[in-house]
Amino acid sequence: MYIADVFSESELRAFGAEIPFSFRAHTTIGVGGNAEAALYPATADGFSFAVSRLRSAGIAFLVLGKGSNVLASDAGYRGVVLRTDRMRSLTLTEQGILAQCGVGVGSLLRFAAENGRGGLHFLAGIPASVGGAAFMNAGACGRYIGETIRCVTALCGENAHVFSSDECAFSYKHSLFMEQPFYILSVEFMTEFGEKKSILRDIDRVICARDRLPRGKSMGCVFKNPPDVSAGTLIEQAGLKGASVGDAVVAQEHANFILNRGKASAAQIRELIETIRMRVYAVSGVRLEEEIRYIGEF
Ligand SMILES: Cc1cc2nc3c(=O)[nH]c(=O)nc-3n(C[C@H](O)[C@H](O)[C@H](O)COP(=O)(O)OP(=O)(O)OC[C@H]3O[C@@H](n4cnc5c(N)ncnc54)[C@H](O)[C@@H]3O)c2cc1C
């Protein structure tokens, strides 16, 4: 079944449908084939409507935020992408901020600062959507987004359900949403009251510290850190800085980043990932596990 058999022309227009959808154009690593289509729901009801239609038609789908931690196969994805970009409302709550899943982390931090709400500065510079960051339990400087979350509203089956922070089972680069087909609609953050000036200073400090990270097309860190050692250190010790397959290169500045220096394919990046895994295992006996998420078949 095709998407045009499932949604009317006016529904596709209302969803801002992109047919086909290019992962190369919409992921930060800039590789991958196409999906049949992408839909951009603007509201939680629209999101839920799209999910329910796709499910009843038996069409596979996946949710994509900013595409900053995914590697899509060169053959693309046989299904529909639900992009959260248009779900970006932000509201102040008594103790914090309620953000829809498609809000960018940068917009969340600007809104927080404007309203004298601090405590989220450690997220500055992460090129994520709120939904993607909560799904991945993204973090930096030893802190993780899960610590700041009061609750998450997610679509479970046909209904939205509110999960307390404990129920979200956040742990290192892990959340409940990786285990169940629940889709994050919005996140309520707990914030600290503060002065706009000092909140902005905290944000700037974090952004400056990130200056050392590699520039260019990447997915951020490719591997999770094993206990007590960073994956980047292990990769460096295995002598892999600068190692490459085609245009896919291990970054000199941070060995846990793979850069697409031009026309890398997903297959080349995957080959480099396997080479890193094997060499690190041979040198240190540690088996690295990916942090990035794969889309499609490899
Ligand atoms: C230059 C660079 C720097 C980075 N620095 C950091 C860093 O400091 N710390 C860090 O933790 N990460 C970092 N990352 C990785 C990445 O930004 C994070 O993992 C981020 O949380 C991914 O968010 P996203 O919106 O891009 O998610 P996507 O890449 O779009 O999706 C990631 C996963 O989340 C799922 N998902 C997305 N939205 C939803 C939703 N609403 N409901 C359910 N599932 C959803 C997707 O299906 C996918 O499986 C970096 C990446 C880059 C490119």
The ligand as a Gaussian input file, in Angstrom:
#p B3LYP/6-31G(d) Opt

LIG

0 1
 C       27.740000      17.672000      16.260000
 C       26.963000      16.787000      17.204000
 C       27.160000      16.908000      18.574000
 C       26.457000      16.077000      19.471000
 N       26.675000      16.230000      20.806000
 C       25.988000      15.448000      21.679000
 C       26.177000      15.595000      23.090000
 O       26.936000      16.437000      23.570000
 N       25.475000      14.775000      23.906000
 C       24.595000      13.832000      23.433000
 O       23.973000      13.117000      24.238000
 N       24.391000      13.690000      22.096000
 C       25.069000      14.473000      21.224000
 N       24.858000      14.317000      19.871000
 C       23.927000      13.271000      19.387000
 C       22.481000      13.731000      19.200000
 O       22.398000      15.141000      19.047000
 C       21.606000      13.287000      20.372000
 O       21.582000      11.886000      20.519000
 C       20.161000      13.779000      20.255000
 O       19.518000      13.435000      21.447000
 C       19.384000      13.222000      19.070000
 O       18.232000      14.032000      18.928000
 P       17.492000      14.154000      17.525000
 O       16.306000      15.011000      17.685000
 O       18.443000      14.543000      16.462000
 O       17.043000      12.638000      17.335000
 P       17.091000      11.800000      15.974000
 O       18.527000      11.609000      15.579000
 O       16.169000      12.368000      14.999000
 O       16.527000      10.408000      16.506000
 C       17.289000       9.645000      17.412000
 C       16.374000       8.514000      17.915000
 O       15.326000       9.084000      18.673000
 C       14.059000       8.646000      18.175000
 N       13.128000       9.759000      18.354000
 C       13.289000      11.038000      17.950000
 N       12.224000      11.775000      18.336000
 C       11.368000      10.924000      18.975000
 C       10.083000      11.085000      19.574000
 N        9.457000      12.251000      19.594000
 N        9.506000       9.993000      20.132000
 C       10.137000       8.776000      20.115000
 N       11.340000       8.581000      19.543000
 C       11.953000       9.641000      18.983000
 C       14.317000       8.318000      16.702000
 O       13.369000       7.385000      16.218000
 C       15.734000       7.734000      16.771000
 O       15.703000       6.365000      17.128000
 C       25.533000      15.126000      18.965000
 C       25.307000      15.027000      17.581000
 C       26.023000      15.849000      16.708000
 C       25.759000      15.737000      15.229000

